Structures are given as structure tokens and as C-alpha cells.
């Protein structure tokens, strides 16, 4: 998948539709944790130094509900993969042709 950690994304469907956030991690293939989005309440027991009670945490979101936001034009859009002269790949915004690194 071409969405990476620390990318800015927008949610396309669900209870957080239209909100923007930053990708924290990818715990499973095709699932991403987005900062302060898709929050759920979890009842947790006290274990050692961890505090018990009702905590809020992010749950994973499927990649089909997320769209990458270009850092230059600040618009959610698709992107393409472009090969550089040295043979490496990079992501390119389709609207403004800016590289997304």
C-alpha cells in the first residue's frame, strides 16, 4: 500500500467523514491508525503500572476509507508512482505534480 506513516489523510466514509489526520502506524495490512480519528472507548483493568478504567484509543481504518492529502496543494487527491533517474520510486500528486515524500 502506498499510504505511509506520517502522511496526511482525509476520511471518506464513516462517523469521521471529512476529518483530516496523520497516519500513526499500520498494525495490519490495509489498516491504518489515524491520530484522533475513529476513537473508541475501552474498559481496561489495572495491570501493574497501567491505570484501569475507561480509556479512549484509536482503532484501525481500512485503506478504502482514506485518501491521501497533498502537502503542497492541501487537496485530497489520487497520486501516481513515478520512477526517478536513479531507478527509485516516488509518489506524485496528479493535480499539482508535486512529489510526496
VEXKOL-915257 format. One record per residue: z, x, y of N, C-alpha, C in turn. Coordinates in nm, 2 decimals. Layout:
BEGIN
n_Z: Z&n_X: X&n_Y: Y&ca_Z: Z&ca_X: X&ca_Y: Y&c_Z: Z&c_X: X&c_Y: Y
...
END
This chain:
BEGIN
n_Z: 0.00&n_X: 0.08&n_Y: -0.12&ca_Z: 0.00&ca_X: 0.00&ca_Y: 0.00&c_Z: 0.00&c_X: 0.09&c_Y: 0.12
n_Z: -0.06&n_X: 0.04&n_Y: 0.23&ca_Z: -0.08&ca_X: 0.13&ca_Y: 0.35&c_Z: 0.01&c_X: 0.09&c_Y: 0.46
n_Z: 0.12&n_X: 0.01&n_Y: 0.43&ca_Z: 0.23&ca_X: 0.00&ca_Y: 0.53&c_Z: 0.33&c_X: 0.10&c_Y: 0.49
n_Z: 0.38&n_X: 0.17&n_Y: 0.58&ca_Z: 0.47&ca_X: 0.28&ca_Y: 0.56&c_Z: 0.61&c_X: 0.26&c_Y: 0.63
n_Z: 0.70&n_X: 0.34&n_Y: 0.60&ca_Z: 0.83&ca_X: 0.34&ca_Y: 0.66&c_Z: 0.82&c_X: 0.37&c_Y: 0.81
n_Z: 0.89&n_X: 0.30&n_Y: 0.90&ca_Z: 0.89&ca_X: 0.32&ca_Y: 1.04&c_Z: 0.77&c_X: 0.26&c_Y: 1.11
n_Z: 0.69&n_X: 0.18&n_Y: 1.04&ca_Z: 0.58&ca_X: 0.11&ca_Y: 1.10&c_Z: 0.63&c_X: -0.02&c_Y: 1.17
n_Z: 0.57&n_X: -0.06&n_Y: 1.27&ca_Z: 0.60&ca_X: -0.18&ca_Y: 1.34&c_Z: 0.51&c_X: -0.29&c_Y: 1.27
n_Z: 0.57&n_X: -0.40&n_Y: 1.24&ca_Z: 0.50&ca_X: -0.51&ca_Y: 1.17&c_Z: 0.54&c_X: -0.65&c_Y: 1.23
n_Z: 0.46&n_X: -0.75&n_Y: 1.21&ca_Z: 0.49&ca_X: -0.88&ca_Y: 1.25&c_Z: 0.48&c_X: -0.97&c_Y: 1.13
n_Z: 0.57&n_X: -1.07&n_Y: 1.13&ca_Z: 0.58&ca_X: -1.16&ca_Y: 1.01&c_Z: 0.48&c_X: -1.28&c_Y: 1.03
n_Z: 0.40&n_X: -1.30&n_Y: 0.93&ca_Z: 0.30&ca_X: -1.41&ca_Y: 0.93&c_Z: 0.35&c_X: -1.54&c_Y: 0.88
n_Z: 0.44&n_X: -1.54&n_Y: 0.79&ca_Z: 0.49&ca_X: -1.67&ca_Y: 0.73&c_Z: 0.64&c_X: -1.66&c_Y: 0.70
n_Z: 0.70&n_X: -1.78&n_Y: 0.69&ca_Z: 0.84&ca_X: -1.79&ca_Y: 0.65&c_Z: 0.92&c_X: -1.83&c_Y: 0.77
n_Z: 1.06&n_X: -1.81&n_Y: 0.75&ca_Z: 1.15&ca_X: -1.86&ca_Y: 0.85&c_Z: 1.15&c_X: -1.77&c_Y: 0.97
n_Z: 1.10&n_X: -1.64&n_Y: 0.96&ca_Z: 1.10&ca_X: -1.55&ca_Y: 1.07&c_Z: 0.95&c_X: -1.53&c_Y: 1.13
n_Z: 0.87&n_X: -1.63&n_Y: 1.11&ca_Z: 0.73&ca_X: -1.62&ca_Y: 1.15&c_Z: 0.72&c_X: -1.59&c_Y: 1.30
n_Z: 0.64&n_X: -1.49&n_Y: 1.33&ca_Z: 0.61&ca_X: -1.45&ca_Y: 1.47&c_Z: 0.70&c_X: -1.34&c_Y: 1.52
n_Z: 0.81&n_X: -1.30&n_Y: 1.44&ca_Z: 0.90&ca_X: -1.20&ca_Y: 1.49&c_Z: 0.85&c_X: -1.06&c_Y: 1.45
n_Z: 0.89&n_X: -0.96&n_Y: 1.53&ca_Z: 0.85&ca_X: -0.83&ca_Y: 1.50&c_Z: 0.96&c_X: -0.74&c_Y: 1.46
n_Z: 0.94&n_X: -0.64&n_Y: 1.38&ca_Z: 1.04&ca_X: -0.55&ca_Y: 1.33&c_Z: 0.98&c_X: -0.42&c_Y: 1.28
n_Z: 1.07&n_X: -0.33&n_Y: 1.24&ca_Z: 1.04&ca_X: -0.20&ca_Y: 1.19&c_Z: 1.07&c_X: -0.19&c_Y: 1.04
n_Z: 0.98&n_X: -0.14&n_Y: 0.97&ca_Z: 0.99&ca_X: -0.12&ca_Y: 0.82&c_Z: 1.10&c_X: -0.02&c_Y: 0.80
n_Z: 1.21&n_X: -0.06&n_Y: 0.72&ca_Z: 1.31&ca_X: 0.04&ca_Y: 0.69&c_Z: 1.28&c_X: 0.11&c_Y: 0.56
n_Z: 1.24&n_X: 0.04&n_Y: 0.46&ca_Z: 1.21&ca_X: 0.10&ca_Y: 0.33&c_Z: 1.13&c_X: 0.01&c_Y: 0.25
n_Z: 1.08&n_X: 0.06&n_Y: 0.13&ca_Z: 1.01&ca_X: -0.02&ca_Y: 0.03&c_Z: 1.08&c_X: -0.01&c_Y: -0.10
n_Z: 1.18&n_X: -0.10&n_Y: -0.13&ca_Z: 1.25&ca_X: -0.09&ca_Y: -0.25&c_Z: 1.17&c_X: -0.11&c_Y: -0.38
n_Z: 1.07&n_X: -0.20&n_Y: -0.37&ca_Z: 0.98&ca_X: -0.23&ca_Y: -0.48&c_Z: 0.83&c_X: -0.21&c_Y: -0.43
n_Z: 0.74&n_X: -0.20&n_Y: -0.53&ca_Z: 0.60&ca_X: -0.20&ca_Y: -0.48&c_Z: 0.57&c_X: -0.34&c_Y: -0.42
n_Z: 0.50&n_X: -0.34&n_Y: -0.31&ca_Z: 0.46&ca_X: -0.46&ca_Y: -0.24&c_Z: 0.57&c_X: -0.53&c_Y: -0.17
n_Z: 0.69&n_X: -0.48&n_Y: -0.17&ca_Z: 0.80&ca_X: -0.54&ca_Y: -0.09&c_Z: 0.86&c_X: -0.44&c_Y: 0.01
n_Z: 0.89&n_X: -0.49&n_Y: 0.13&ca_Z: 0.94&ca_X: -0.41&ca_Y: 0.23&c_Z: 1.06&c_X: -0.47&c_Y: 0.30
n_Z: 1.16&n_X: -0.38&n_Y: 0.33&ca_Z: 1.28&ca_X: -0.42&ca_Y: 0.41&c_Z: 1.24&c_X: -0.40&c_Y: 0.56
n_Z: 1.25&n_X: -0.51&n_Y: 0.64&ca_Z: 1.22&ca_X: -0.51&ca_Y: 0.78&c_Z: 1.35&c_X: -0.52&c_Y: 0.86
n_Z: 1.37&n_X: -0.44&n_Y: 0.96&ca_Z: 1.50&ca_X: -0.44&ca_Y: 1.03&c_Z: 1.53&c_X: -0.58&c_Y: 1.10
n_Z: 1.64&n_X: -0.63&n_Y: 1.07&ca_Z: 1.70&ca_X: -0.76&ca_Y: 1.13&c_Z: 1.61&c_X: -0.88&c_Y: 1.10
n_Z: 1.53&n_X: -0.88&n_Y: 1.00&ca_Z: 1.45&ca_X: -0.99&ca_Y: 0.96&c_Z: 1.47&c_X: -1.03&c_Y: 0.82
n_Z: 1.46&n_X: -1.16&n_Y: 0.79&ca_Z: 1.48&ca_X: -1.21&ca_Y: 0.65&c_Z: 1.63&c_X: -1.19&c_Y: 0.61
n_Z: 1.72&n_X: -1.21&n_Y: 0.70&ca_Z: 1.86&ca_X: -1.19&ca_Y: 0.68&c_Z: 1.92&c_X: -1.30&c_Y: 0.59
n_Z: 2.00&n_X: -1.26&n_Y: 0.50&ca_Z: 2.07&ca_X: -1.35&ca_Y: 0.41&c_Z: 2.22&c_X: -1.32&c_Y: 0.41
n_Z: 2.30&n_X: -1.41&n_Y: 0.37&ca_Z: 2.45&ca_X: -1.39&ca_Y: 0.36&c_Z: 2.48&c_X: -1.36&c_Y: 0.21
n_Z: 2.56&n_X: -1.26&n_Y: 0.19&ca_Z: 2.60&ca_X: -1.22&ca_Y: 0.06&c_Z: 2.75&c_X: -1.22&c_Y: 0.05
n_Z: 2.81&n_X: -1.28&n_Y: -0.06&ca_Z: 2.95&ca_X: -1.28&ca_Y: -0.08&c_Z: 2.98&c_X: -1.15&c_Y: -0.16
n_Z: 3.06&n_X: -1.06&n_Y: -0.11&ca_Z: 3.08&ca_X: -0.93&ca_Y: -0.17&c_Z: 3.23&c_X: -0.91&c_Y: -0.20
n_Z: 3.26&n_X: -0.87&n_Y: -0.32&ca_Z: 3.40&ca_X: -0.83&ca_Y: -0.35&c_Z: 3.44&c_X: -0.70&c_Y: -0.29
n_Z: 3.57&n_X: -0.68&n_Y: -0.27&ca_Z: 3.62&ca_X: -0.55&ca_Y: -0.22&c_Z: 3.61&c_X: -0.45&c_Y: -0.34
n_Z: 3.55&n_X: -0.34&n_Y: -0.32&ca_Z: 3.54&ca_X: -0.23&ca_Y: -0.42&c_Z: 3.57&c_X: -0.10&c_Y: -0.35
n_Z: 3.68&n_X: -0.04&n_Y: -0.39&ca_Z: 3.71&ca_X: 0.09&ca_Y: -0.34&c_Z: 3.72&c_X: 0.09&c_Y: -0.18
n_Z: 3.64&n_X: 0.16&n_Y: -0.12&ca_Z: 3.64&ca_X: 0.17&ca_Y: 0.03&c_Z: 3.55&c_X: 0.06&c_Y: 0.09
n_Z: 3.47&n_X: -0.01&n_Y: 0.02&ca_Z: 3.39&ca_X: -0.12&ca_Y: 0.07&c_Z: 3.47&c_X: -0.24&c_Y: 0.10
n_Z: 3.44&n_X: -0.30&n_Y: 0.22&ca_Z: 3.51&ca_X: -0.42&ca_Y: 0.26&c_Z: 3.45&c_X: -0.54&c_Y: 0.20
n_Z: 3.53&n_X: -0.63&n_Y: 0.15&ca_Z: 3.48&ca_X: -0.76&ca_Y: 0.09&c_Z: 3.46&c_X: -0.86&c_Y: 0.20
n_Z: 3.40&n_X: -0.97&n_Y: 0.16&ca_Z: 3.38&ca_X: -1.09&ca_Y: 0.25&c_Z: 3.24&c_X: -1.13&c_Y: 0.25
n_Z: 3.20&n_X: -1.20&n_Y: 0.35&ca_Z: 3.06&ca_X: -1.25&ca_Y: 0.36&c_Z: 2.99&c_X: -1.15&c_Y: 0.46
n_Z: 2.89&n_X: -1.08&n_Y: 0.40&ca_Z: 2.81&ca_X: -0.99&ca_Y: 0.48&c_Z: 2.67&c_X: -1.04&c_Y: 0.50
n_Z: 2.60&n_X: -0.99&n_Y: 0.60&ca_Z: 2.46&ca_X: -1.02&ca_Y: 0.62&c_Z: 2.38&c_X: -0.89&c_Y: 0.59
n_Z: 2.27&n_X: -0.91&n_Y: 0.52&ca_Z: 2.18&ca_X: -0.80&ca_Y: 0.50&c_Z: 2.04&c_X: -0.84&c_Y: 0.49
n_Z: 1.95&n_X: -0.75&n_Y: 0.50&ca_Z: 1.80&ca_X: -0.78&ca_Y: 0.49&c_Z: 1.76&c_X: -0.79&c_Y: 0.35
n_Z: 1.67&n_X: -0.88&n_Y: 0.32&ca_Z: 1.61&ca_X: -0.89&ca_Y: 0.19&c_Z: 1.46&c_X: -0.85&c_Y: 0.20
n_Z: 1.40&n_X: -0.81&n_Y: 0.09&ca_Z: 1.27&ca_X: -0.77&ca_Y: 0.09&c_Z: 1.17&c_X: -0.88&c_Y: 0.13
n_Z: 1.06&n_X: -0.84&n_Y: 0.19&ca_Z: 0.95&ca_X: -0.94&ca_Y: 0.22&c_Z: 0.82&c_X: -0.88&c_Y: 0.16
n_Z: 0.74&n_X: -0.98&n_Y: 0.10&ca_Z: 0.62&ca_X: -0.94&ca_Y: 0.04&c_Z: 0.52&c_X: -0.89&c_Y: 0.14
n_Z: 0.43&n_X: -0.80&n_Y: 0.10&ca_Z: 0.33&ca_X: -0.74&ca_Y: 0.20&c_Z: 0.23&c_X: -0.85&c_Y: 0.25
n_Z: 0.21&n_X: -0.96&n_Y: 0.18&ca_Z: 0.12&ca_X: -1.06&ca_Y: 0.22&c_Z: 0.17&c_X: -1.14&c_Y: 0.34
n_Z: 0.31&n_X: -1.13&n_Y: 0.37&ca_Z: 0.37&ca_X: -1.19&ca_Y: 0.48&c_Z: 0.38&c_X: -1.10&c_Y: 0.61
n_Z: 0.33&n_X: -0.98&n_Y: 0.59&ca_Z: 0.35&ca_X: -0.88&ca_Y: 0.70&c_Z: 0.21&c_X: -0.83&c_Y: 0.75
n_Z: 0.20&n_X: -0.80&n_Y: 0.88&ca_Z: 0.08&ca_X: -0.74&ca_Y: 0.93&c_Z: 0.12&c_X: -0.63&c_Y: 1.03
n_Z: 0.05&n_X: -0.52&n_Y: 1.02&ca_Z: 0.07&ca_X: -0.40&ca_Y: 1.09&c_Z: 0.04&c_X: -0.42&c_Y: 1.24
n_Z: 0.12&n_X: -0.37&n_Y: 1.33&ca_Z: 0.10&ca_X: -0.38&ca_Y: 1.47&c_Z: 0.06&c_X: -0.24&c_Y: 1.52
n_Z: -0.05&n_X: -0.24&n_Y: 1.60&ca_Z: -0.10&ca_X: -0.11&ca_Y: 1.65&c_Z: 0.00&c_X: -0.06&c_Y: 1.76
n_Z: 0.04&n_X: 0.07&n_Y: 1.76&ca_Z: 0.13&ca_X: 0.12&ca_Y: 1.86&c_Z: 0.07&c_X: 0.13&c_Y: 2.00
n_Z: -0.06&n_X: 0.14&n_Y: 2.01&ca_Z: -0.13&ca_X: 0.15&ca_Y: 2.14&c_Z: -0.16&c_X: 0.02&c_Y: 2.21
n_Z: -0.23&n_X: -0.07&n_Y: 2.13&ca_Z: -0.27&ca_X: -0.20&ca_Y: 2.20&c_Z: -0.16&c_X: -0.31&c_Y: 2.17
n_Z: -0.06&n_X: -0.28&n_Y: 2.10&ca_Z: 0.05&ca_X: -0.37&ca_Y: 2.07&c_Z: 0.01&c_X: -0.51&c_Y: 2.01
n_Z: -0.11&n_X: -0.51&n_Y: 1.95&ca_Z: -0.16&ca_X: -0.63&ca_Y: 1.89&c_Z: -0.15&c_X: -0.62&c_Y: 1.74
n_Z: -0.12&n_X: -0.73&n_Y: 1.67&ca_Z: -0.12&ca_X: -0.73&ca_Y: 1.52&c_Z: -0.27&c_X: -0.74&c_Y: 1.48
n_Z: -0.31&n_X: -0.65&n_Y: 1.40&ca_Z: -0.45&ca_X: -0.65&ca_Y: 1.35&c_Z: -0.46&c_X: -0.58&c_Y: 1.22
n_Z: -0.58&n_X: -0.58&n_Y: 1.17&ca_Z: -0.61&ca_X: -0.51&ca_Y: 1.05&c_Z: -0.65&c_X: -0.37&c_Y: 1.08
n_Z: -0.65&n_X: -0.28&n_Y: 0.98&ca_Z: -0.69&ca_X: -0.14&ca_Y: 1.01&c_Z: -0.78&c_X: -0.10&c_Y: 0.90
n_Z: -0.84&n_X: 0.02&n_Y: 0.92&ca_Z: -0.93&ca_X: 0.07&ca_Y: 0.81&c_Z: -0.88&c_X: 0.21&c_Y: 0.78
n_Z: -0.92&n_X: 0.26&n_Y: 0.67&ca_Z: -0.89&ca_X: 0.40&ca_Y: 0.63&c_Z: -1.01&c_X: 0.49&c_Y: 0.67
n_Z: -0.98&n_X: 0.60&n_Y: 0.74&ca_Z: -1.09&ca_X: 0.69&ca_Y: 0.78&c_Z: -1.06&c_X: 0.83&c_Y: 0.73
n_Z: -1.16&n_X: 0.90&n_Y: 0.68&ca_Z: -1.14&ca_X: 1.03&ca_Y: 0.64&c_Z: -1.17&c_X: 1.13&c_Y: 0.75
n_Z: -1.08&n_X: 1.23&n_Y: 0.77&ca_Z: -1.10&ca_X: 1.33&ca_Y: 0.87&c_Z: -1.18&c_X: 1.44&c_Y: 0.82
n_Z: -1.21&n_X: 1.54&n_Y: 0.91&ca_Z: -1.30&ca_X: 1.65&ca_Y: 0.87&c_Z: -1.23&c_X: 1.74&c_Y: 0.76
n_Z: -1.10&n_X: 1.75&n_Y: 0.76&ca_Z: -1.03&ca_X: 1.83&ca_Y: 0.66&c_Z: -1.02&c_X: 1.76&c_Y: 0.53
n_Z: -1.06&n_X: 1.63&n_Y: 0.52&ca_Z: -1.06&ca_X: 1.56&ca_Y: 0.39&c_Z: -0.94&c_X: 1.47&c_Y: 0.38
n_Z: -0.85&n_X: 1.47&n_Y: 0.48&ca_Z: -0.73&ca_X: 1.38&ca_Y: 0.47&c_Z: -0.76&c_X: 1.24&c_Y: 0.52
n_Z: -0.68&n_X: 1.15&n_Y: 0.48&ca_Z: -0.70&ca_X: 1.01&ca_Y: 0.52&c_Z: -0.61&c_X: 0.97&c_Y: 0.64
n_Z: -0.65&n_X: 0.88&n_Y: 0.72&ca_Z: -0.57&ca_X: 0.83&ca_Y: 0.83&c_Z: -0.60&c_X: 0.68&c_Y: 0.85
n_Z: -0.51&n_X: 0.61&n_Y: 0.91&ca_Z: -0.53&ca_X: 0.47&ca_Y: 0.94&c_Z: -0.58&c_X: 0.45&c_Y: 1.08
n_Z: -0.68&n_X: 0.36&n_Y: 1.10&ca_Z: -0.74&ca_X: 0.34&ca_Y: 1.23&c_Z: -0.74&c_X: 0.20&c_Y: 1.27
n_Z: -0.70&n_X: 0.16&n_Y: 1.39&ca_Z: -0.69&ca_X: 0.03&ca_Y: 1.44&c_Z: -0.84&c_X: -0.02&c_Y: 1.46
n_Z: -0.87&n_X: -0.15&n_Y: 1.42&ca_Z: -1.00&ca_X: -0.20&ca_Y: 1.43&c_Z: -1.03&c_X: -0.25&c_Y: 1.57
n_Z: -0.93&n_X: -0.28&n_Y: 1.65&ca_Z: -0.95&ca_X: -0.33&ca_Y: 1.79&c_Z: -0.97&c_X: -0.21&c_Y: 1.89
n_Z: -0.88&n_X: -0.12&n_Y: 1.89&ca_Z: -0.89&ca_X: -0.01&ca_Y: 1.99&c_Z: -0.93&c_X: 0.13&c_Y: 1.93
n_Z: -0.95&n_X: 0.14&n_Y: 1.80&ca_Z: -0.99&ca_X: 0.26&ca_Y: 1.73&c_Z: -0.89&c_X: 0.37&c_Y: 1.75
n_Z: -0.76&n_X: 0.34&n_Y: 1.77&ca_Z: -0.66&ca_X: 0.44&ca_Y: 1.78&c_Z: -0.61&c_X: 0.48&c_Y: 1.64
n_Z: -0.57&n_X: 0.60&n_Y: 1.62&ca_Z: -0.51&ca_X: 0.64&ca_Y: 1.49&c_Z: -0.37&c_X: 0.60&c_Y: 1.48
n_Z: -0.33&n_X: 0.55&n_Y: 1.36&ca_Z: -0.20&ca_X: 0.50&ca_Y: 1.34&c_Z: -0.13&c_X: 0.60&c_Y: 1.24
n_Z: -0.04&n_X: 0.68&n_Y: 1.29&ca_Z: 0.03&ca_X: 0.78&ca_Y: 1.21&c_Z: 0.17&c_X: 0.75&c_Y: 1.18
END
